């Protein structure tokens, strides 16, 4: 998946918007970040639960990683070169759902 495809998918989620975050594109809902594109053009950062983060980073450390500065935050980096595109879409959607109001998540789920 490319950065442009990530952008297109993230912005396709209801009420999401792109906002600059420390000079990088981030995707938000109600000003809550769920995904950030990194400067290298091949890494994105997604919001994720601590349990899921542990599972993904243990399962495939070449694809999923946690920078030292994120050790206390519920985010992980994803390598776009090695991630399965469908899995990435699921992660972005789950990240969006974690910051979205329940009514919006329900409406989105029902509309699929």
DSSP file (Angstrom, degrees, kcal/mol; ACC not computed):
  #  RESIDUE AA STRUCTURE BP1 BP2  ACC     N-H-->O    O-->H-N    N-H-->O    O-->H-N    TCO  KAPPA ALPHA  PHI   PSI    X-CA   Y-CA   Z-CA
    1    1 A X              0   0    0      0, 0.0     2,-0.2     0, 0.0    82,-0.1   0.000 360.0 360.0 360.0 139.3    0.0    0.0    0.0
    2    2 A X     >  -     0   0    0      1,-0.1     4,-2.3    79,-0.0     5,-0.2  -0.494 360.0-107.7 -95.4 167.3    1.3    3.5   -0.9
    3    3 A X  H  > S+     0   0    0     38,-0.3     4,-2.7     1,-0.2     5,-0.2   0.902 122.2  53.5 -57.9 -42.1    1.1    6.7    1.2
    4    4 A X  H  > S+     0   0    0      1,-0.2     4,-2.5     2,-0.2    -1,-0.2   0.884 108.4  48.8 -62.9 -38.2   -1.5    7.9   -1.3
    5    5 A X  H  > S+     0   0    0      2,-0.2     4,-2.5     1,-0.2    -1,-0.2   0.878 110.4  51.2 -68.5 -37.4   -3.6    4.8   -0.8
    6    6 A X  H  X S+     0   0    0     -4,-2.3     4,-3.1     2,-0.2     5,-0.3   0.943 111.2  48.3 -61.6 -47.5   -3.4    5.2    2.9
    7    7 A X  H  X S+     0   0    0     -4,-2.7     4,-2.5     1,-0.2    -2,-0.2   0.936 111.9  48.9 -57.9 -48.8   -4.5    8.8    2.6
    8    8 A X  H  X S+     0   0    0     -4,-2.5     4,-0.8     1,-0.2    -1,-0.2   0.914 115.0  44.2 -59.5 -45.1   -7.4    7.9    0.3
    9    9 A X  H >X S+     0   0    0     -4,-2.5     3,-0.8     2,-0.2     4,-0.6   0.943 113.2  49.7 -67.2 -47.2   -8.6    5.1    2.7
   10   10 A X  H >< S+     0   0    0     -4,-3.1     3,-1.0     1,-0.3    -2,-0.2   0.901 112.3  48.3 -59.6 -41.1   -8.2    7.2    5.9
   11   11 A X  H 3< S+     0   0    0     -4,-2.5    -1,-0.3    -5,-0.3    -2,-0.2   0.648 100.5  66.6 -75.7 -13.3  -10.1   10.0    4.4
   12   12 A X  H << S+     0   0    0     -3,-0.8     2,-0.3    -4,-0.8    -1,-0.2   0.660  80.0  96.8 -78.5 -14.9  -12.9    7.7    3.2
   13   13 A X  S X< S-     0   0    0     -3,-1.0     3,-2.0    -4,-0.6    80,-0.0  -0.569  95.8 -86.5 -75.7 137.2  -13.8    7.0    6.8
   14   14 A X  T 3  S-     0   0    0      1,-0.3    -1,-0.1    -2,-0.3     3,-0.1  -0.106 103.2  -6.2 -52.2 132.1  -16.7    9.1    8.0
   15   15 A X  T 3  S+     0   0    0      1,-0.2    15,-0.4    -4,-0.1    -1,-0.3   0.532  93.9 142.1  64.1  10.8  -15.9   12.6    9.3
   16   16 A X    <   -     0   0    0     -3,-2.0     2,-0.3    -5,-0.2    13,-0.2  -0.507  27.0-174.6 -80.2 153.3  -12.1   12.0    9.2
   17   17 A X  E     -A   28   0A   0     11,-2.1    11,-2.6    -2,-0.2     2,-0.5  -0.976  26.1-115.9-145.0 156.5   -9.9   14.8    8.1
   18   18 A X  E     +A   27   0A   0     -2,-0.3     2,-0.4     9,-0.2     9,-0.2  -0.836  37.1 170.6 -96.9 129.0   -6.2   15.4    7.4
   19   19 A X  E     -A   26   0A   0      7,-2.5     7,-1.9    -2,-0.5     2,-0.1  -0.997  37.2-107.0-138.7 139.2   -4.4   17.8    9.7
   20   20 A X  E     -A   25   0A   0     -2,-0.4     2,-0.4     5,-0.2     5,-0.2  -0.439  32.4-172.5 -67.0 138.1   -0.7   18.6   10.0
   21   21 A X  E >  S-A   24   0A   0      3,-3.3     3,-1.5    -2,-0.1    -1,-0.0  -0.919  72.9 -27.4-135.7 106.5    1.0   17.2   13.1
   22   22 A X  T 3  S-     0   0    0     -2,-0.4     3,-0.1     1,-0.3    -2,-0.0   0.879 127.6 -48.5  53.3  41.3    4.6   18.3   13.7
   23   23 A X  T 3  S+     0   0    0      1,-0.3     2,-0.3    16,-0.0    -1,-0.3   0.505 122.3 103.0  81.7   4.9    5.0   18.8   10.0
   24   24 A X  E <  S-A   21   0A   0     -3,-1.5    -3,-3.3    -5,-0.1     2,-0.3  -0.889  79.2-103.1-119.2 149.6    3.5   15.4    9.1
   25   25 A X  E     -A   20   0A   0     -2,-0.3    12,-2.9    -5,-0.2     2,-0.3  -0.535  42.6-177.5 -68.7 131.2    0.1   14.5    7.7
   26   26 A X  E     -AB  19  36A   0     -7,-1.9    -7,-2.5    -2,-0.3     2,-0.5  -0.925  20.6-136.9-126.1 157.1   -2.2   13.1   10.4
   27   27 A X  E     +AB  18  35A   0      8,-3.2     7,-2.8    -2,-0.3     8,-1.4  -0.959  31.7 173.4-117.1 130.9   -5.7   11.7   10.1
   28   28 A X  E     -AB  17  33A   0    -11,-2.6   -11,-2.1    -2,-0.5     2,-0.4  -0.871  29.9-154.5-136.8 161.4   -8.2   12.7   12.8
   29   29 A X  E >  S- B   0  32A   0      3,-1.9     3,-1.8    -2,-0.3   -13,-0.1  -0.976  92.5  -8.1-136.1 125.2  -11.7   12.5   13.9
   30   30 A X  T 3  S-     0   0    0    -15,-0.4     3,-0.1    -2,-0.4   -14,-0.1   0.880 130.7 -59.0  52.0  40.4  -12.9   15.2   16.3
   31   31 A X  T 3  S+     0   0    0      1,-0.2     2,-0.6   -14,-0.0    -1,-0.3   0.613 109.9 127.4  65.0  15.9   -9.3   16.4   16.5
   32   32 A X  E <   -B   29   0A   0     -3,-1.8    -3,-1.9    67,-0.1    -1,-0.2  -0.914  59.2-128.2-103.9 123.5   -8.2   12.9   17.9
   33   33 A X  E     +B   28   0A   0     -2,-0.6    -5,-0.2    -5,-0.2     3,-0.1  -0.459  37.0 162.0 -72.9 134.8   -5.4   11.3   15.9
   34   34 A X  E     +     0   0A   0     -7,-2.8    13,-2.1     1,-0.4     2,-0.3   0.540  69.7  17.9-122.0 -18.9   -5.8    7.8   14.6
   35   35 A X  E     -BC  27  46A   0     -8,-1.4    -8,-3.2    11,-0.2    -1,-0.4  -0.984  57.9-170.4-152.4 142.2   -3.0    7.7   11.9
   36   36 A X  E     -BC  26  45A   0      9,-2.4     9,-3.1    -2,-0.3     2,-0.4  -0.999  18.9-136.7-132.9 136.0    0.1    9.7   11.1
   37   37 A X  E     - C   0  44A   0    -12,-2.9     7,-0.2    -2,-0.4     2,-0.2  -0.770  24.5-136.5 -88.6 134.7    2.3    9.5    8.0
   38   38 A X    >   -     0   0    0      5,-2.7     3,-1.6    -2,-0.4     5,-0.3  -0.541  19.4-111.3 -91.9 159.9    6.0    9.5    8.8
   39   39 A X  T 3  S+     0   0    0      1,-0.3    -1,-0.1    -2,-0.2     5,-0.0   0.713 108.1  70.6 -61.9 -24.4    8.6   11.5    6.8
   40   40 A X  T 3  S-     0   0    0      1,-0.1    -1,-0.3     3,-0.1    -3,-0.0   0.638  97.9-131.5 -73.7 -11.7   10.3    8.5    5.3
   41   41 A X  S <  S+     0   0    0     -3,-1.6   -38,-0.3     2,-0.3    -2,-0.1   0.460  93.8  68.9  78.5  -0.1    7.3    7.8    3.0
   42   42 A X  S    S+     0   0    0      1,-0.1    38,-3.3   -40,-0.1    39,-0.5   0.340  86.6  69.4-128.8   3.6    7.1    4.1    4.0
   43   43 A X  E     - D   0  79A   0     -5,-0.3    -5,-2.7    36,-0.2     2,-0.3  -0.978  51.0-178.1-128.2 136.6    6.0    4.2    7.6
   44   44 A X  E     -CD  37  78A   0     34,-2.0    34,-2.9    -2,-0.4     2,-0.5  -0.923  19.9-137.1-124.0 158.6    2.7    5.2    9.2
   45   45 A X  E     -CD  36  77A   0     -9,-3.1    -9,-2.4    -2,-0.3     2,-0.4  -0.961  22.4-169.8-114.9 130.0    1.8    5.3   12.8
   46   46 A X  E     -CD  35  76A   0     30,-2.7    30,-2.0    -2,-0.5     2,-0.3  -0.921  26.1-114.8-122.8 147.2   -1.6    3.9   13.9
   47   47 A X  E     + D   0  75A   0    -13,-2.1     2,-0.3    -2,-0.4    28,-0.3  -0.588  47.8 161.1 -74.2 137.8   -3.4    4.1   17.2
   48   48 A X        -     0   0    0     26,-2.7     2,-0.0    -2,-0.3    43,-0.0  -0.989  42.0 -95.5-157.5 152.9   -3.8    0.7   18.7
   49   49 A X     >  -     0   0    0     -2,-0.3     4,-2.6     1,-0.1     5,-0.2  -0.350  37.2-115.7 -69.6 156.3   -4.6   -0.9   22.1
   50   50 A X  H  > S+     0   0    0      1,-0.2     4,-2.0     2,-0.2     5,-0.1   0.878 115.9  51.1 -60.0 -38.8   -1.6   -2.0   24.2
   51   51 A X  H  > S+     0   0    0      2,-0.2     4,-1.9     1,-0.2    -1,-0.2   0.932 112.4  44.5 -66.2 -46.4   -2.6   -5.7   23.9
   52   52 A X  H  > S+     0   0    0      1,-0.2     4,-2.9     2,-0.2     5,-0.2   0.886 110.8  55.4 -66.0 -38.0   -2.9   -5.6   20.1
   53   53 A X  H  X S+     0   0    0     -4,-2.6     4,-2.6     1,-0.2     5,-0.3   0.923 107.6  49.0 -60.2 -44.3    0.3   -3.7   19.8
   54   54 A X  H  X S+     0   0    0     -4,-2.0     4,-1.6    -5,-0.2    -1,-0.2   0.910 112.6  48.7 -61.0 -42.7    2.1   -6.4   21.8
   55   55 A X  H  X S+     0   0    0     -4,-1.9     4,-2.4     2,-0.2    -2,-0.2   0.951 114.5  43.6 -63.7 -50.7    0.6   -9.1   19.6
   56   56 A X  H  X S+     0   0    0     -4,-2.9     4,-2.4     1,-0.2     8,-0.3   0.923 114.4  48.1 -64.4 -45.1    1.5   -7.4   16.3
   57   57 A X  H  < S+     0   0    0     -4,-2.6    -1,-0.2    -5,-0.2    -2,-0.2   0.813 115.6  45.6 -68.9 -28.4    5.0   -6.4   17.2
   58   58 A X  H  < S+     0   0    0     -4,-1.6     3,-0.4    -5,-0.3    -1,-0.2   0.866 113.4  50.2 -76.3 -37.6    5.7   -9.9   18.5
   59   59 A X  H  < S+     0   0    0     -4,-2.4    -2,-0.2     1,-0.2    -3,-0.2   0.883 132.9   4.6 -68.8 -41.6    4.2  -11.5   15.5
   60   60 A X    >X  +     0   0    0     -4,-2.4     4,-2.7    -5,-0.2     3,-1.3  -0.597  60.9 174.0-150.1  79.3    6.0   -9.5   12.8
   61   61 A X  T 34 S+     0   0    0     -3,-0.4    -1,-0.1     1,-0.3    -4,-0.1   0.665  80.9  62.9 -67.2 -15.4    8.7   -7.1   14.1
   62   62 A X  T 34 S+     0   0    0      1,-0.1    -1,-0.3    20,-0.1    20,-0.1   0.767 116.5  29.8 -75.9 -24.9    9.9   -6.3   10.5
   63   63 A X  T <4 S+     0   0    0     -3,-1.3    16,-2.6     1,-0.2     2,-0.4   0.802 123.8  43.6 -99.8 -38.7    6.4   -4.8    9.8
   64   64 A X  E  <  +E   78   0A   0     -4,-2.7     2,-0.3    -8,-0.3    -1,-0.2  -0.930  66.6 157.1-118.0 131.0    5.3   -3.5   13.2
   65   65 A X  E     -E   77   0A   0     12,-1.9    12,-3.3    -2,-0.4     2,-0.5  -0.963  32.2-138.6-148.0 164.2    7.4   -1.6   15.7
   66   66 A X        -     0   0    0     -2,-0.3    10,-0.1    10,-0.2     5,-0.1  -0.967  22.8-135.9-127.5 113.9    7.3    0.8   18.6
   67   67 A X    >   -     0   0    0     -2,-0.5     3,-2.2     1,-0.1     4,-0.2  -0.345  26.7-113.9 -63.0 150.2    9.7    3.7   18.7
   68   68 A X  G >  S+     0   0    0      1,-0.3     3,-1.6     2,-0.2     4,-0.2   0.863 117.5  59.2 -53.3 -37.8   11.2    4.2   22.2
   69   69 A X  G 3  S+     0   0    0      1,-0.3    -1,-0.3     2,-0.1     3,-0.2   0.629 105.3  50.5 -69.8 -10.9    9.5    7.6   22.4
   70   70 A X  G X  S+     0   0    0     -3,-2.2     3,-2.2     1,-0.1     5,-0.4   0.308  73.5 110.8-104.5   6.6    6.1    5.7   22.0
   71   71 A X  T <  S+     0   0    0     -3,-1.6    -1,-0.1     1,-0.3    -2,-0.1   0.783  86.2  38.4 -58.2 -28.7    6.6    3.1   24.7
   72   72 A X  T 3  S+     0   0    0     -3,-0.2     2,-0.3    -4,-0.2    -1,-0.3   0.323 106.4  82.3-102.2   7.5    4.0    4.7   27.0
   73   73 A X  S <  S-     0   0    0     -3,-2.2     2,-1.5     2,-0.1    -3,-0.0  -0.818  83.4-120.1-112.3 151.7    1.6    5.6   24.1
   74   74 A X  S    S+     0   0    0     -2,-0.3   -26,-2.7     2,-0.0     2,-0.3  -0.447  77.9 101.6 -89.8  64.0   -1.0    3.3   22.4
   75   75 A X  E     -D   47   0A   0     -2,-1.5     2,-0.3    -5,-0.4   -28,-0.2  -0.959  45.8-171.2-138.3 155.6    0.5    3.7   18.9
   76   76 A X  E     -D   46   0A   0    -30,-2.0   -30,-2.7    -2,-0.3     2,-0.3  -0.987  24.1-116.2-144.7 155.8    2.8    1.6   16.7
   77   77 A X  E     -DE  45  65A   0    -12,-3.3   -12,-1.9    -2,-0.3     2,-0.4  -0.656  23.7-157.6 -88.8 147.2    4.6    2.1   13.4
   78   78 A X  E     -DE  44  64A   0    -34,-2.9   -34,-2.0    -2,-0.3     2,-0.7  -0.995  13.4-136.1-128.2 128.5    3.7    0.0   10.4
   79   79 A X  E >>  -D   43   0A   0    -16,-2.6     4,-1.6    -2,-0.4     3,-0.9  -0.746   9.8-158.0 -84.3 115.8    6.1   -0.6    7.4
   80   80 A X  T 34 S+     0   0    0    -38,-3.3    -1,-0.1    -2,-0.7   -37,-0.1   0.712  87.5  63.3 -68.9 -20.1    4.1   -0.1    4.2
   81   81 A X  T 34 S+     0   0    0    -39,-0.5    -1,-0.2     1,-0.2   -18,-0.1   0.793 116.5  25.6 -73.3 -27.6    6.6   -2.2    2.2
   82   82 A X  T <4 S+     0   0    0     -3,-0.9    -2,-0.2   -20,-0.1     2,-0.2   0.570  95.5 102.8-115.9 -10.6    5.8   -5.3    4.2
   83   83 A X  S  < S-     0   0    0     -4,-1.6     2,-0.4   -20,-0.1    -5,-0.0  -0.488  75.6-113.4 -78.8 144.4    2.3   -5.0    5.6
   84   84 A X     >  -     0   0    0     -2,-0.2     4,-2.5     1,-0.1     5,-0.2  -0.628  25.2-134.3 -70.3 128.0   -0.6   -6.8    4.0
   85   85 A X  H  > S+     0   0    0     -2,-0.4     4,-2.3     1,-0.2     5,-0.2   0.865 103.5  48.6 -57.4 -39.8   -2.9   -4.1    2.5
   86   86 A X  H  > S+     0   0    0      2,-0.2     4,-2.1     1,-0.2    -1,-0.2   0.895 111.3  50.3 -68.2 -38.6   -6.1   -5.7    3.8
   87   87 A X  H  > S+     0   0    0      2,-0.2     4,-2.2     1,-0.2    -2,-0.2   0.909 110.2  50.8 -64.1 -41.0   -4.6   -6.0    7.3
   88   88 A X  H  X S+     0   0    0     -4,-2.5     4,-2.8     2,-0.2     5,-0.2   0.916 107.8  51.8 -63.8 -43.2   -3.5   -2.4    7.1
   89   89 A X  H  X S+     0   0    0     -4,-2.3     4,-2.6     1,-0.2    -1,-0.2   0.912 109.8  50.7 -59.1 -41.3   -7.0   -1.2    6.2
   90   90 A X  H  X S+     0   0    0     -4,-2.1     4,-2.4     2,-0.2    -1,-0.2   0.894 110.4  49.1 -62.5 -40.0   -8.3   -3.2    9.1
   91   91 A X  H  X S+     0   0    0     -4,-2.2     4,-2.5     2,-0.2    -2,-0.2   0.914 112.4  47.2 -66.1 -43.0   -5.8   -1.5   11.5
   92   92 A X  H  X S+     0   0    0     -4,-2.8     4,-2.7     2,-0.2    -2,-0.2   0.918 113.2  49.0 -65.3 -42.1   -6.6    2.0   10.2
   93   93 A X  H  X S+     0   0    0     -4,-2.6     4,-2.6    -5,-0.2    -2,-0.2   0.907 112.1  48.3 -63.3 -41.2  -10.4    1.3   10.5
   94   94 A X  H  X S+     0   0    0     -4,-2.4     4,-1.6     2,-0.2    -2,-0.2   0.893 111.1  50.8 -65.8 -39.5   -9.9    0.0   14.0
   95   95 A X  H  X S+     0   0    0     -4,-2.5     4,-0.7     2,-0.2    -2,-0.2   0.925 111.2  48.5 -62.6 -44.5   -7.8    3.0   14.9
   96   96 A X  H >X S+     0   0    0     -4,-2.7     3,-1.3     1,-0.2     4,-1.2   0.925 109.5  53.0 -59.5 -45.3  -10.5    5.3   13.5
   97   97 A X  H 3< S+     0   0    0     -4,-2.6    -1,-0.2     1,-0.3    -2,-0.2   0.808 100.5  62.2 -61.3 -30.0  -13.1    3.3   15.5
   98   98 A X  H 3< S+     0   0    0     -4,-1.6    -1,-0.3     1,-0.2    -2,-0.2   0.724 114.4  32.4 -71.5 -19.8  -11.2    3.9   18.7
   99   99 A X  H << S+     0   0    0     -3,-1.3    -1,-0.2    -4,-0.7    -2,-0.2   0.504 101.5  96.1-110.8  -7.4  -11.6    7.6   18.5
  100  100 A X  S  < S-     0   0    0     -4,-1.2     2,-0.1    -5,-0.1   -85,-0.0  -0.525  82.8-102.7 -85.1 148.6  -15.0    7.8   16.8
  101  101 A X    >>  -     0   0    0     -2,-0.2     4,-2.1     1,-0.1     3,-0.7  -0.394  33.8-116.4 -62.6 147.5  -18.3    8.2   18.7
  102  102 A X  H 3> S+     0   0    0      1,-0.3     4,-2.6     2,-0.2     5,-0.2   0.852 114.5  57.3 -57.0 -37.0  -20.2    4.9   19.1
  103  103 A X  H 3> S+     0   0    0      1,-0.2     4,-2.2     2,-0.2    -1,-0.3   0.877 108.1  47.2 -62.7 -37.0  -23.1    6.2   17.0
  104  104 A X  H <> S+     0   0    0     -3,-0.7     4,-2.5     2,-0.2    -2,-0.2   0.897 111.4  49.7 -71.9 -41.0  -20.7    6.9   14.1
  105  105 A X  H  X S+     0   0    0     -4,-2.1     4,-2.7     2,-0.2    -2,-0.2   0.921 112.6  48.6 -61.4 -44.3  -19.1    3.5   14.3
  106  106 A X  H  X S+     0   0    0     -4,-2.6     4,-2.4     2,-0.2    -2,-0.2   0.932 111.8  48.1 -62.3 -47.2  -22.5    1.9   14.4
  107  107 A X  H  X S+     0   0    0     -4,-2.2     4,-1.5     1,-0.2    -1,-0.2   0.895 113.1  48.7 -62.0 -40.8  -23.7    3.9   11.3
  108  108 A X  H  X S+     0   0    0     -4,-2.5     4,-0.6     2,-0.2    -2,-0.2   0.922 111.7  48.9 -65.4 -44.7  -20.5    3.0    9.4
  109  109 A X  H >< S+     0   0    0     -4,-2.7     3,-0.7     1,-0.2    -2,-0.2   0.883 112.6  47.6 -61.8 -39.9  -20.8   -0.7   10.2
  110  110 A X  H 3< S+     0   0    0     -4,-2.4    -1,-0.2     1,-0.2    -2,-0.2   0.782 108.4  56.0 -73.3 -27.2  -24.4   -0.8    9.2
  111  111 A X  H 3<        0   0    0     -4,-1.5    -1,-0.2     1,-0.2    -2,-0.2   0.543 360.0 360.0 -84.1  -6.8  -23.7    1.1    5.9
  112  112 A X    <<        0   0    0     -3,-0.7    -1,-0.2    -4,-0.6    -2,-0.1   0.472 360.0 360.0 -77.3 360.0  -21.0   -1.4    4.7
